[in-house]
Amino acid sequence: MKTINKLTSALFFFAVFLANAAPPIPGGGGNGGNGTGAQASPIDLYVYVLAIVAIGFIVYFTKKYKNVKA
């Protein structure tokens, strides 16, 4: 496997590790007192979509760079 592939894989797994990390919630959690039971930030719903789009951009620009270099 080429070096860039190893580096890309390592960075991807590190990003997944950081995305799954969550600090302990003091007081047992809750939703911040808004009373609706809704999530505090709606971006949580799009994390998987954003990750897929980011991987797509990485693949696209890597292929584009290889074509220009060759």
C-alpha positions as CSV (number, residue, x, y, z in Angstrom):
1,M,0.0,0.0,0.0
2,K,1.3,3.4,-0.8
3,T,2.2,5.9,1.8
4,I,-0.6,8.3,1.0
5,N,-3.2,5.5,1.4
6,K,-1.8,4.5,4.8
7,L,-1.8,8.2,5.9
8,T,-5.4,8.7,4.7
9,S,-6.5,5.5,6.5
10,A,-4.8,6.6,9.7
11,L,-6.3,10.0,9.6
12,F,-9.8,8.6,8.8
13,F,-9.6,6.2,11.8
14,F,-8.3,9.0,14.0
15,A,-11.2,11.2,13.0
16,V,-13.7,8.4,13.7
17,F,-12.2,7.9,17.1
18,L,-12.5,11.7,17.9
19,A,-16.1,11.8,16.6
20,N,-17.1,9.0,18.9
21,A,-15.4,10.5,21.9
22,A,-17.8,12.1,24.4
23,P,-16.9,13.8,27.6
24,P,-18.8,12.7,30.7
25,I,-22.0,14.7,31.4
26,P,-22.2,16.1,34.9
27,G,-25.5,15.7,36.6
28,G,-26.6,12.8,34.4
29,G,-27.3,14.6,31.2
30,G,-30.6,16.1,30.1
31,N,-31.3,18.3,27.2
32,G,-30.2,21.6,28.7
33,G,-33.6,22.6,30.1
34,N,-35.4,23.5,26.9
35,G,-38.2,21.1,27.9
36,T,-38.9,19.8,24.4
37,G,-36.7,16.7,24.5
38,A,-35.1,17.8,21.2
39,Q,-31.4,17.7,20.5
40,A,-29.5,20.9,21.3
41,S,-27.7,21.1,18.0
42,P,-29.2,19.8,14.7
43,I,-25.8,19.2,13.1
44,D,-25.7,15.9,15.1
45,L,-28.2,14.5,12.6
46,Y,-25.8,15.1,9.6
47,V,-22.5,13.8,11.0
48,Y,-22.6,10.7,8.8
49,V,-23.6,12.6,5.7
50,L,-20.8,15.1,6.3
51,A,-18.3,12.3,6.8
52,I,-19.3,10.7,3.5
53,V,-19.1,14.0,1.6
54,A,-15.6,14.7,3.1
55,I,-14.4,11.2,2.0
56,G,-15.8,11.9,-1.5
57,F,-13.9,15.2,-1.7
58,I,-10.7,13.5,-0.6
59,V,-11.1,10.8,-3.3
60,Y,-12.0,13.4,-6.0
61,F,-9.1,15.7,-5.3
62,T,-6.7,12.8,-4.9
63,K,-7.6,11.4,-8.4
64,K,-7.5,14.9,-9.8
65,Y,-4.0,15.5,-8.4
66,K,-2.8,12.1,-9.7
67,N,-4.1,13.0,-13.2
68,V,-2.4,16.4,-13.3
69,K,0.9,14.9,-11.9
70,A,1.0,12.0,-14.4
